[in-house]
Amino acid sequence: PKPQNPVAVSLIIKINMPQVTLTHNLDAGKEKDVALCLELSKYLSTFSGKPEKFINIMVNGGAVMSFNGSMEPAAHLRVCSIGQFLTLEQND
């Protein structure tokens, strides 16, 4: 069988799962960003009613970003989900 196109597989996965991207300009360190990533995953799973195995979280720390013309601490949160947030039983 012909191998699947990794880009197509990636697109299919992204369409079928809730995704959160958090970008911030703090230098919190990798350990804190990892802990935040895992905490966001648990929270979104609880909030959405979807099992964590379908949740995609990305935390991008230490980004160069400004808000309102300032380099003060800032964050950008992007939440994507196609479909409905259902009960756990409906999402399994």
Residue frames relative to the residue before (quaternion, step in Angstrom):
aa qw qx qy qz dx dy dz
P 1.0000 0.0000 0.0000 0.0000 0.00 0.00 0.00
K 0.5171 -0.6482 0.4746 0.2953 3.52 -1.13 0.74
P 0.4728 -0.6697 0.4786 0.3144 3.66 -0.85 0.89
Q 0.5044 -0.6474 0.4819 0.3070 3.54 -1.13 0.70
N 0.5377 -0.6013 0.4896 0.3309 3.51 -1.21 0.61
P 0.4244 -0.7316 0.4607 0.2690 3.67 -0.54 1.09
V 0.6099 0.5431 -0.3623 0.4493 3.61 1.08 -0.62
A 0.6587 0.4998 -0.3089 0.4700 3.59 0.92 -0.87
V 0.6338 0.5154 -0.3296 0.4733 3.58 0.98 -0.83
S 0.6482 0.5211 -0.3146 0.4575 3.59 0.93 -0.87
L 0.6594 0.5066 -0.3094 0.4614 3.59 0.94 -0.85
I 0.6326 0.5246 -0.3290 0.4650 3.58 0.99 -0.79
I 0.6599 0.5053 -0.3092 0.4622 3.57 0.90 -0.92
K 0.6721 0.5044 -0.3106 0.4444 3.61 0.85 -0.91
I 0.6573 0.5170 -0.3204 0.4449 3.59 0.98 -0.75
N 0.7548 0.4342 -0.2110 0.4441 3.57 0.99 -0.80
M 0.7573 0.3394 -0.2190 0.5132 3.64 1.12 0.07
P 0.5294 -0.5888 0.4877 0.3677 3.56 -1.16 0.53
Q 0.0769 -0.7970 0.5989 0.0126 3.54 -1.01 0.83
V 0.0737 -0.7688 0.6346 0.0283 3.54 -1.02 0.90
T 0.0538 -0.7607 0.6462 0.0292 3.54 -0.99 0.91
L 0.0571 -0.7792 0.6241 -0.0039 3.55 -0.76 1.11
T 0.0299 -0.7756 0.6303 -0.0187 3.54 -0.71 1.13
H 0.0499 0.7963 -0.5999 0.0593 3.57 -0.86 0.97
N 0.4225 -0.7297 0.4852 0.2316 3.55 -1.21 0.47
L 0.4507 0.6689 -0.4685 0.3604 3.58 1.17 0.48
D 0.3414 -0.7036 0.5772 0.2350 3.56 -1.16 0.56
A 0.0289 0.8524 -0.5178 0.0674 3.56 0.55 1.24
G 0.4790 -0.6565 0.4436 0.3778 3.58 1.17 -0.51
K 0.6487 -0.5671 0.3582 0.3596 3.52 -1.18 0.68
E 0.6339 0.5584 -0.3386 0.4144 3.61 0.93 -0.87
K 0.6931 0.4571 -0.2781 0.4830 3.60 0.90 -0.89
D 0.6386 0.5163 -0.3323 0.4640 3.60 1.03 -0.71
V 0.6218 0.5233 -0.3344 0.4772 3.60 1.05 -0.72
A 0.6570 0.5027 -0.3103 0.4684 3.60 0.91 -0.90
L 0.6441 0.5152 -0.3117 0.4718 3.59 1.00 -0.82
C 0.6260 0.5471 -0.3217 0.4531 3.58 0.98 -0.87
L 0.6942 0.4690 -0.2736 0.4725 3.59 0.85 -0.96
E 0.6411 0.5157 -0.3212 0.4689 3.59 1.04 -0.74
L 0.6449 0.5111 -0.3161 0.4722 3.60 0.99 -0.80
S 0.6174 0.5517 -0.3377 0.4477 3.57 1.05 -0.74
K 0.6654 0.4902 -0.2935 0.4804 3.57 0.93 -0.91
Y 0.6596 0.5176 -0.3110 0.4476 3.57 0.92 -0.93
L 0.6866 0.4788 -0.2972 0.4593 3.61 0.83 -0.96
S 0.6068 0.5453 -0.3529 0.4580 3.58 1.07 -0.67
T 0.6695 0.4860 -0.2893 0.4816 3.58 0.93 -0.91
F 0.6841 0.5044 -0.2808 0.4457 3.58 0.87 -1.00
S 0.7548 0.4109 -0.2071 0.4674 3.57 0.89 -1.00
G 0.3927 -0.7108 0.4894 0.3179 3.57 1.15 -0.56
K 0.5558 0.5865 -0.3965 0.4357 3.59 1.28 0.22
P 0.5464 -0.6109 0.4528 0.3510 3.60 -1.04 0.72
E 0.6085 -0.5882 0.3938 0.3586 3.58 -1.09 0.72
K 0.5853 0.5971 -0.3807 0.3950 3.59 1.11 -0.54
F 0.7017 0.4278 -0.2665 0.5036 3.62 1.25 -0.29
I 0.5786 0.6039 -0.3584 0.4148 3.60 1.29 -0.01
N 0.1144 -0.7812 0.6122 0.0431 3.58 -0.96 0.92
I 0.0057 -0.8041 0.5921 -0.0537 3.58 -0.63 1.17
M 0.0212 -0.7713 0.6359 0.0178 3.57 -1.03 0.82
V 0.0769 -0.7670 0.6362 0.0322 3.58 -0.92 0.95
N 0.0810 -0.7877 0.6107 -0.0062 3.54 -0.71 1.17
G 0.0585 -0.8332 0.5498 -0.0102 3.56 -0.12 1.28
G 0.7926 0.3386 -0.2360 0.4488 3.53 -1.28 0.39
A 0.3358 0.7603 -0.4952 0.2529 3.59 1.17 0.49
V 0.4129 -0.6420 0.5731 0.2983 3.53 -1.22 0.50
M 0.2741 0.7549 -0.5494 0.2305 3.57 -0.41 1.23
S 0.1759 -0.7634 0.6113 0.1123 3.51 -1.20 0.58
F 0.1055 -0.7519 0.6456 0.0819 3.52 -1.31 0.43
N 0.8397 0.0371 -0.0702 0.5373 3.54 -0.83 1.02
G 0.6770 -0.5227 0.2830 0.4341 3.57 1.05 0.79
S 0.6459 0.5027 -0.3067 0.4858 3.57 1.27 0.31
M 0.3680 -0.7122 0.5547 0.2230 3.55 -1.21 0.57
E 0.3025 0.7535 -0.5183 0.2688 3.59 1.23 0.41
P 0.6951 -0.4592 0.3233 0.4487 3.64 -1.19 0.34
A 0.0901 0.7862 -0.5989 0.1230 3.55 -0.86 1.06
A 0.1091 -0.7784 0.6146 0.0671 3.53 -1.28 0.40
H 0.1701 -0.7382 0.6440 0.1070 3.53 -1.28 0.55
L 0.0820 -0.8010 0.5930 0.0068 3.58 -0.71 1.10
R 0.0597 -0.7867 0.6144 -0.0065 3.55 -0.84 1.07
V 0.0574 -0.7905 0.6097 -0.0086 3.56 -0.77 1.09
C 0.0063 -0.7962 0.6038 -0.0384 3.57 -0.77 1.08
S 0.1900 0.7535 -0.6184 0.1169 3.53 -1.04 0.81
I 0.1750 -0.7590 0.6186 0.1029 3.53 -0.85 0.97
G 0.7184 0.3649 -0.3001 0.5105 3.55 -0.80 0.99
Q 0.6193 -0.5582 0.4205 0.3578 3.50 -1.32 -0.24
F 0.4087 -0.6183 0.5930 0.3147 3.49 -1.34 0.33
L 0.0670 -0.8293 0.5542 -0.0261 3.56 -0.45 1.25
T 0.6574 -0.4591 0.3858 0.4564 3.55 -1.29 -0.13
L 0.6771 -0.4889 0.3512 0.4234 3.59 -1.23 0.37
E 0.6514 0.5304 -0.3190 0.4389 3.59 0.94 -0.87
Q 0.6852 0.4822 -0.2825 0.4670 3.59 1.00 -0.80
N 0.6962 0.4821 -0.2736 0.4562 3.61 1.13 -0.52
D 0.5693 0.6172 -0.3912 0.3767 3.63 1.14 -0.35
